[in-house]
C-alpha cells in the first residue's frame, strides 16, 4: 500500500502526471540529497528520488501561487494597501511558506522511515517469539512469515507479509530477507534479519538462532530502559529547577531590582518571564518524551 506525503496537496497520480516536465530538475536535485534514495526505500511511497522531488516541486509551486493569490487579495482588496506593498509582502510571505513546506517535504521520507522503525521496534520481540513457537512446532519459515504477517503485530506484520509475498513470487528466502533489511530503518530488525540470513546460509538451527536473537534484543531493550532511568534523574532535576526554583528566585530578583535598582521592571516583563519558564518546561517535557526508548516485552 502506497503512502501519501501529508503536505502534498495534489493527489499522487495527478502530481506524477504534472511533474513529468520537472523530472530533469528532480534528477539534478537528487544529487544534492544522496540519502533520499535509501530514505524512500524505507517508506511505502513507491517513488524514486527524481519522481518524489519533481512531485515536490509541483506541489510547492501550487502552494506558492495559492498563498500569493490569497495574500495579495487580502492586502490589496481587503486592507486597501498600495499595489507595490501588496505585491512585495505577498511575495515575501508566500516564499516563506514555500521554503518551510519544501523543507518539510524533503525531510518527510526520513521522518516516516523513523516512525516505521519505532512501530517495528515496539512489536518485534513479540513477533519473533511467535515465529519461534511456530518453527518449534514444525512449521516452515515461509509459513511462519505468512502467519506472523496475519497476526496483528503492526508494522512488523506488514514487513513479514511483504517478505512472504516476495518468496511466493519465486524470490529466494535469503534475497527476500535482504530486501526487508535494506528497506527498514529499524536497527533491531536489520540485526535480526542478517542473523537469520547467516543462519540459513550456514545451515544452522533456526530455533537456536531465534532464541539468541530474542535474548539479545530483550537484553538490549532492558539496558536502554536502565540508561533512560539514569538519564531521567538528571532531567527531572532540571525540570524541577525551571518549574520551582527559577520562577521563584527569578520573580523575587525582578521585584528587588524593580524596587531598589530602579531598572523599571514592568508588569509585562514579569509576566513574560513566567511565560518563558512555562515554555521551557513544555520543551523539557517534549524532549524527555522523545528520549523514552520504544520497548515492549
Secondary structure as a PSIPRED ss2 file (coil, helix, strand):
# PSIPRED VFORMAT (PSIPRED V4.0)

   1 X C   1.000  0.000  0.000
   2 X C   1.000  0.000  0.000
   3 X C   1.000  0.000  0.000
   4 X C   1.000  0.000  0.000
   5 X C   1.000  0.000  0.000
   6 X C   1.000  0.000  0.000
   7 X C   1.000  0.000  0.000
   8 X C   1.000  0.000  0.000
   9 X C   1.000  0.000  0.000
  10 X C   1.000  0.000  0.000
  11 X C   1.000  0.000  0.000
  12 X H   0.000  1.000  0.000
  13 X H   0.000  1.000  0.000
  14 X H   0.000  1.000  0.000
  15 X H   0.000  1.000  0.000
  16 X H   0.000  1.000  0.000
  17 X H   0.000  1.000  0.000
  18 X H   0.000  1.000  0.000
  19 X H   0.000  1.000  0.000
  20 X H   0.000  1.000  0.000
  21 X H   0.000  1.000  0.000
  22 X H   0.000  1.000  0.000
  23 X H   0.000  1.000  0.000
  24 X H   0.000  1.000  0.000
  25 X H   0.000  1.000  0.000
  26 X H   0.000  1.000  0.000
  27 X H   0.000  1.000  0.000
  28 X H   0.000  1.000  0.000
  29 X H   0.000  1.000  0.000
  30 X H   0.000  1.000  0.000
  31 X C   1.000  0.000  0.000
  32 X C   1.000  0.000  0.000
  33 X C   1.000  0.000  0.000
  34 X C   1.000  0.000  0.000
  35 X C   1.000  0.000  0.000
  36 X H   0.000  1.000  0.000
  37 X H   0.000  1.000  0.000
  38 X H   0.000  1.000  0.000
  39 X H   0.000  1.000  0.000
  40 X H   0.000  1.000  0.000
  41 X H   0.000  1.000  0.000
  42 X C   1.000  0.000  0.000
  43 X C   1.000  0.000  0.000
  44 X C   1.000  0.000  0.000
  45 X C   1.000  0.000  0.000
  46 X C   1.000  0.000  0.000
  47 X C   1.000  0.000  0.000
  48 X C   1.000  0.000  0.000
  49 X H   0.000  1.000  0.000
  50 X H   0.000  1.000  0.000
  51 X H   0.000  1.000  0.000
  52 X H   0.000  1.000  0.000
  53 X H   0.000  1.000  0.000
  54 X H   0.000  1.000  0.000
  55 X H   0.000  1.000  0.000
  56 X H   0.000  1.000  0.000
  57 X H   0.000  1.000  0.000
  58 X H   0.000  1.000  0.000
  59 X H   0.000  1.000  0.000
  60 X H   0.000  1.000  0.000
  61 X H   0.000  1.000  0.000
  62 X H   0.000  1.000  0.000
  63 X H   0.000  1.000  0.000
  64 X H   0.000  1.000  0.000
  65 X H   0.000  1.000  0.000
  66 X H   0.000  1.000  0.000
  67 X H   0.000  1.000  0.000
  68 X H   0.000  1.000  0.000
  69 X H   0.000  1.000  0.000
  70 X H   0.000  1.000  0.000
  71 X H   0.000  1.000  0.000
  72 X H   0.000  1.000  0.000
  73 X H   0.000  1.000  0.000
  74 X H   0.000  1.000  0.000
  75 X H   0.000  1.000  0.000
  76 X H   0.000  1.000  0.000
  77 X H   0.000  1.000  0.000
  78 X H   0.000  1.000  0.000
  79 X C   1.000  0.000  0.000
  80 X C   1.000  0.000  0.000
  81 X C   1.000  0.000  0.000
  82 X C   1.000  0.000  0.000
  83 X H   0.000  1.000  0.000
  84 X H   0.000  1.000  0.000
  85 X H   0.000  1.000  0.000
  86 X H   0.000  1.000  0.000
  87 X H   0.000  1.000  0.000
  88 X H   0.000  1.000  0.000
  89 X H   0.000  1.000  0.000
  90 X H   0.000  1.000  0.000
  91 X H   0.000  1.000  0.000
  92 X H   0.000  1.000  0.000
  93 X H   0.000  1.000  0.000
  94 X H   0.000  1.000  0.000
  95 X H   0.000  1.000  0.000
  96 X H   0.000  1.000  0.000
  97 X H   0.000  1.000  0.000
  98 X H   0.000  1.000  0.000
  99 X H   0.000  1.000  0.000
 100 X H   0.000  1.000  0.000
 101 X H   0.000  1.000  0.000
 102 X H   0.000  1.000  0.000
 103 X H   0.000  1.000  0.000
 104 X H   0.000  1.000  0.000
 105 X H   0.000  1.000  0.000
 106 X H   0.000  1.000  0.000
 107 X H   0.000  1.000  0.000
 108 X H   0.000  1.000  0.000
 109 X H   0.000  1.000  0.000
 110 X H   0.000  1.000  0.000
 111 X H   0.000  1.000  0.000
 112 X H   0.000  1.000  0.000
 113 X H   0.000  1.000  0.000
 114 X H   0.000  1.000  0.000
 115 X H   0.000  1.000  0.000
 116 X H   0.000  1.000  0.000
 117 X H   0.000  1.000  0.000
 118 X H   0.000  1.000  0.000
 119 X H   0.000  1.000  0.000
 120 X H   0.000  1.000  0.000
 121 X H   0.000  1.000  0.000
 122 X H   0.000  1.000  0.000
 123 X H   0.000  1.000  0.000
 124 X H   0.000  1.000  0.000
 125 X H   0.000  1.000  0.000
 126 X H   0.000  1.000  0.000
 127 X H   0.000  1.000  0.000
 128 X H   0.000  1.000  0.000
 129 X H   0.000  1.000  0.000
 130 X H   0.000  1.000  0.000
 131 X H   0.000  1.000  0.000
 132 X H   0.000  1.000  0.000
 133 X H   0.000  1.000  0.000
 134 X H   0.000  1.000  0.000
 135 X H   0.000  1.000  0.000
 136 X H   0.000  1.000  0.000
 137 X C   1.000  0.000  0.000
 138 X C   1.000  0.000  0.000
 139 X C   1.000  0.000  0.000
 140 X C   1.000  0.000  0.000
 141 X H   0.000  1.000  0.000
 142 X H   0.000  1.000  0.000
 143 X H   0.000  1.000  0.000
 144 X H   0.000  1.000  0.000
 145 X H   0.000  1.000  0.000
 146 X H   0.000  1.000  0.000
 147 X H   0.000  1.000  0.000
 148 X H   0.000  1.000  0.000
 149 X H   0.000  1.000  0.000
 150 X C   1.000  0.000  0.000
 151 X C   1.000  0.000  0.000
 152 X C   1.000  0.000  0.000
 153 X C   1.000  0.000  0.000
 154 X C   1.000  0.000  0.000
 155 X H   0.000  1.000  0.000
 156 X H   0.000  1.000  0.000
 157 X H   0.000  1.000  0.000
 158 X H   0.000  1.000  0.000
 159 X H   0.000  1.000  0.000
 160 X H   0.000  1.000  0.000
 161 X H   0.000  1.000  0.000
 162 X H   0.000  1.000  0.000
 163 X H   0.000  1.000  0.000
 164 X H   0.000  1.000  0.000
 165 X H   0.000  1.000  0.000
 166 X H   0.000  1.000  0.000
 167 X H   0.000  1.000  0.000
 168 X H   0.000  1.000  0.000
 169 X C   1.000  0.000  0.000
 170 X C   1.000  0.000  0.000
 171 X C   1.000  0.000  0.000
 172 X C   1.000  0.000  0.000
 173 X H   0.000  1.000  0.000
 174 X H   0.000  1.000  0.000
 175 X H   0.000  1.000  0.000
 176 X H   0.000  1.000  0.000
 177 X H   0.000  1.000  0.000
 178 X H   0.000  1.000  0.000
 179 X H   0.000  1.000  0.000
 180 X H   0.000  1.000  0.000
 181 X H   0.000  1.000  0.000
 182 X H   0.000  1.000  0.000
 183 X C   1.000  0.000  0.000
 184 X C   1.000  0.000  0.000
 185 X C   1.000  0.000  0.000
 186 X C   1.000  0.000  0.000
 187 X H   0.000  1.000  0.000
 188 X H   0.000  1.000  0.000
 189 X H   0.000  1.000  0.000
 190 X H   0.000  1.000  0.000
 191 X H   0.000  1.000  0.000
 192 X H   0.000  1.000  0.000
 193 X H   0.000  1.000  0.000
 194 X H   0.000  1.000  0.000
 195 X H   0.000  1.000  0.000
 196 X H   0.000  1.000  0.000
 197 X H   0.000  1.000  0.000
 198 X H   0.000  1.000  0.000
 199 X H   0.000  1.000  0.000
 200 X H   0.000  1.000  0.000
 201 X H   0.000  1.000  0.000
 202 X H   0.000  1.000  0.000
 203 X C   1.000  0.000  0.000
 204 X C   1.000  0.000  0.000
 205 X C   1.000  0.000  0.000
 206 X H   0.000  1.000  0.000
 207 X H   0.000  1.000  0.000
 208 X H   0.000  1.000  0.000
 209 X H   0.000  1.000  0.000
 210 X H   0.000  1.000  0.000
 211 X H   0.000  1.000  0.000
 212 X H   0.000  1.000  0.000
 213 X H   0.000  1.000  0.000
 214 X H   0.000  1.000  0.000
 215 X H   0.000  1.000  0.000
 216 X H   0.000  1.000  0.000
 217 X H   0.000  1.000  0.000
 218 X H   0.000  1.000  0.000
 219 X H   0.000  1.000  0.000
 220 X H   0.000  1.000  0.000
 221 X H   0.000  1.000  0.000
 222 X H   0.000  1.000  0.000
 223 X H   0.000  1.000  0.000
 224 X H   0.000  1.000  0.000
 225 X H   0.000  1.000  0.000
 226 X H   0.000  1.000  0.000
 227 X H   0.000  1.000  0.000
 228 X H   0.000  1.000  0.000
 229 X H   0.000  1.000  0.000
 230 X H   0.000  1.000  0.000
 231 X H   0.000  1.000  0.000
 232 X H   0.000  1.000  0.000
 233 X H   0.000  1.000  0.000
 234 X H   0.000  1.000  0.000
 235 X H   0.000  1.000  0.000
 236 X H   0.000  1.000  0.000
 237 X H   0.000  1.000  0.000
 238 X H   0.000  1.000  0.000
 239 X H   0.000  1.000  0.000
 240 X H   0.000  1.000  0.000
 241 X H   0.000  1.000  0.000
 242 X H   0.000  1.000  0.000
 243 X H   0.000  1.000  0.000
 244 X H   0.000  1.000  0.000
 245 X H   0.000  1.000  0.000
 246 X H   0.000  1.000  0.000
 247 X H   0.000  1.000  0.000
 248 X H   0.000  1.000  0.000
 249 X H   0.000  1.000  0.000
 250 X H   0.000  1.000  0.000
 251 X H   0.000  1.000  0.000
 252 X H   0.000  1.000  0.000
 253 X H   0.000  1.000  0.000
 254 X H   0.000  1.000  0.000
 255 X H   0.000  1.000  0.000
 256 X H   0.000  1.000  0.000
 257 X H   0.000  1.000  0.000
 258 X H   0.000  1.000  0.000
 259 X H   0.000  1.000  0.000
 260 X H   0.000  1.000  0.000
 261 X H   0.000  1.000  0.000
 262 X C   1.000  0.000  0.000
 263 X C   1.000  0.000  0.000
 264 X C   1.000  0.000  0.000
 265 X C   1.000  0.000  0.000
 266 X C   1.000  0.000  0.000
 267 X H   0.000  1.000  0.000
 268 X H   0.000  1.000  0.000
 269 X H   0.000  1.000  0.000
 270 X H   0.000  1.000  0.000
 271 X H   0.000  1.000  0.000
 272 X H   0.000  1.000  0.000
 273 X H   0.000  1.000  0.000
 274 X H   0.000  1.000  0.000
 275 X H   0.000  1.000  0.000
 276 X H   0.000  1.000  0.000
 277 X H   0.000  1.000  0.000
 278 X H   0.000  1.000  0.000
 279 X H   0.000  1.000  0.000
 280 X H   0.000  1.000  0.000
 281 X H   0.000  1.000  0.000
 282 X H   0.000  1.000  0.000
 283 X H   0.000  1.000  0.000
 284 X H   0.000  1.000  0.000
 285 X H   0.000  1.000  0.000
 286 X H   0.000  1.000  0.000
 287 X H   0.000  1.000  0.000
 288 X H   0.000  1.000  0.000
 289 X H   0.000  1.000  0.000
 290 X H   0.000  1.000  0.000
 291 X H   0.000  1.000  0.000
 292 X C   1.000  0.000  0.000
 293 X C   1.000  0.000  0.000
 294 X C   1.000  0.000  0.000
 295 X C   1.000  0.000  0.000
 296 X C   1.000  0.000  0.000
 297 X C   1.000  0.000  0.000
